[in-house]
Amino acid sequence: MYAEFERQIRDALRSAALLVEHVGSTAVAGLSAKPIIDVVLEVSDSADEDSYVQALERQGYILRIREPDWFEHRMLKPPGMDANVHVFSQGCEEIQRMLAFRDWLRTNSADRELYERTKQELAARTWKHVQNYADAKSDVVREIMSRALRAE
């Protein structure tokens, strides 16, 4: 499924898509995950929506989140499939953090198991908002991220 998203994004944006990567739990083999594909897209300037949003909207993508105070993050949803396309500007440190976390979990079984246990324990609870679940796993993510970034 990720390969299809990457193809759609690259076809729509051509050279404006500086980086397209599969991130999140579905990008880590053997890790339990919700059936939602997370994609990180790097463009020259994510605040310059005219440079990429309309091209993706022509493919059926919908701009759902605009966070100018958090790295000028934008998030789009594709048509007919459950995915999140996270858009950041060229050189944004959050891209490197997402990739480092993914790569660390791909190679470190102890932290992959810790993260999976944490996610499963939290998923067994009832959450009013999905963000509450995400916030609840923040301490473990920070702990794992610190090891991943030290290893780089």
C-alpha positions as CSV (number, residue, x, y, z in Angstrom):
1,M,0.0,0.0,0.0
2,Y,2.8,2.4,0.8
3,A,4.3,1.9,-2.7
4,E,1.0,3.1,-4.2
5,F,1.0,6.2,-2.0
6,E,4.5,7.0,-2.9
7,R,3.8,6.6,-6.6
8,Q,0.7,8.8,-6.4
9,I,2.6,11.5,-4.5
10,R,5.6,11.5,-6.8
11,D,3.4,11.5,-9.9
12,A,1.4,14.5,-8.6
13,L,4.3,16.5,-7.3
14,R,7.3,15.4,-9.4
15,S,10.4,17.3,-8.3
16,A,8.5,19.1,-5.6
17,A,8.5,15.9,-3.6
18,L,12.0,16.1,-2.1
19,L,11.5,13.0,0.1
20,V,8.7,10.5,0.5
21,E,9.2,7.9,3.2
22,H,7.1,5.2,4.9
23,V,7.1,5.9,8.7
24,G,5.1,4.9,11.7
25,S,4.4,1.4,13.0
26,T,3.4,-0.1,9.7
27,A,6.9,0.7,8.4
28,V,8.4,-1.6,11.0
29,A,8.2,-5.3,10.1
30,G,6.7,-7.4,13.0
31,L,5.4,-4.4,15.0
32,S,1.7,-4.4,15.8
33,A,0.0,-1.5,14.2
34,K,-3.3,0.1,13.4
35,P,-4.1,-0.4,9.7
36,I,-3.1,3.2,8.9
37,I,-0.1,4.0,6.7
38,D,1.9,7.1,7.7
39,V,3.9,8.8,5.1
40,V,6.3,11.7,5.6
41,L,6.6,14.1,2.7
42,E,9.4,16.7,2.5
43,V,8.8,19.8,0.3
44,S,10.7,23.0,-0.1
45,D,8.3,25.0,2.2
46,S,5.3,23.2,3.7
47,A,3.7,26.7,4.5
48,D,3.6,27.3,0.7
49,E,0.5,25.1,0.2
50,D,0.1,26.3,-3.4
51,S,3.3,24.4,-4.3
52,Y,1.8,21.0,-3.4
53,V,-1.7,20.9,-1.9
54,Q,-3.6,21.5,-5.2
55,A,-1.6,18.8,-7.0
56,L,-2.5,16.3,-4.3
57,E,-6.1,17.4,-4.2
58,R,-6.4,16.7,-7.9
59,Q,-5.5,13.1,-6.9
60,G,-8.3,13.1,-4.3
61,Y,-6.2,14.0,-1.2
62,I,-7.8,16.2,1.4
63,L,-5.9,18.7,3.6
64,R,-7.1,17.8,7.1
65,I,-4.5,19.4,9.5
66,R,-2.6,22.7,9.3
67,E,-0.2,23.3,12.3
68,P,1.8,26.4,11.6
69,D,3.1,26.4,15.2
70,W,4.6,22.9,14.9
71,F,7.2,22.9,12.1
72,E,4.5,24.2,9.6
73,H,3.2,20.7,9.6
74,R,0.4,19.8,7.2
75,M,-1.4,16.5,7.0
76,L,-3.4,15.2,4.1
77,K,-5.6,12.1,3.7
78,P,-5.7,10.1,0.5
79,P,-8.9,8.9,-1.1
80,G,-10.2,5.4,-0.3
81,M,-7.4,4.3,1.9
82,D,-6.5,4.9,5.5
83,A,-3.3,6.9,5.5
84,N,-1.8,10.1,6.8
85,V,0.6,12.1,4.7
86,H,2.6,14.3,7.0
87,V,4.2,17.3,5.2
88,F,7.2,19.2,6.5
89,S,9.7,21.7,5.0
90,Q,13.1,20.8,3.6
91,G,15.6,20.2,6.5
92,C,12.9,20.0,9.2
93,E,14.3,18.2,12.2
94,E,11.0,16.3,12.7
95,I,11.6,14.4,9.5
96,Q,15.0,13.1,10.8
97,R,13.4,12.2,14.2
98,M,10.6,10.2,12.5
99,L,13.2,8.3,10.3
100,A,15.5,7.7,13.2
101,F,12.7,6.3,15.3
102,R,11.6,4.0,12.5
103,D,15.1,2.8,11.7
104,W,15.9,2.2,15.4
105,L,12.8,0.1,15.8
106,R,13.6,-1.9,12.7
107,T,17.0,-2.9,14.2
108,N,16.5,-2.9,17.9
109,S,14.3,-5.8,19.1
110,A,14.3,-4.8,22.8
111,D,12.9,-1.3,22.0
112,R,10.6,-2.6,19.4
113,E,9.1,-5.0,22.0
114,L,8.9,-2.2,24.6
115,Y,7.1,0.0,22.2
116,E,4.7,-2.8,21.2
117,R,3.9,-3.7,24.8
118,T,3.2,-0.1,25.6
119,K,1.0,0.4,22.6
120,Q,-1.0,-2.8,23.4
121,E,-1.5,-1.8,27.0
122,L,-2.7,1.6,26.0
123,A,-4.9,0.3,23.1
124,A,-6.7,-1.9,25.6
125,R,-8.0,1.3,27.3
126,T,-10.9,3.5,26.2
127,W,-9.9,6.9,24.9
128,K,-12.1,9.9,24.3
129,H,-9.7,11.1,21.6
130,V,-7.0,9.4,19.6
131,Q,-4.6,12.2,20.6
132,N,-5.0,11.0,24.3
133,Y,-3.7,7.6,23.3
134,A,-0.8,9.3,21.4
135,D,0.0,11.5,24.4
136,A,0.0,8.5,26.8
137,K,2.8,6.8,24.9
138,S,4.9,10.0,24.8
139,D,7.2,9.0,27.7
140,V,8.2,5.7,26.0
141,V,8.6,7.3,22.7
142,R,10.9,9.9,24.2
143,E,12.9,7.2,26.0
144,I,13.3,5.2,22.7
145,M,14.0,8.3,20.7
146,S,16.8,9.3,23.0
147,R,18.5,6.0,22.4
148,A,17.9,6.2,18.6
149,L,19.3,9.7,18.3
150,R,22.4,8.8,20.5
151,A,23.0,5.8,18.1
152,E,23.1,8.0,15.0
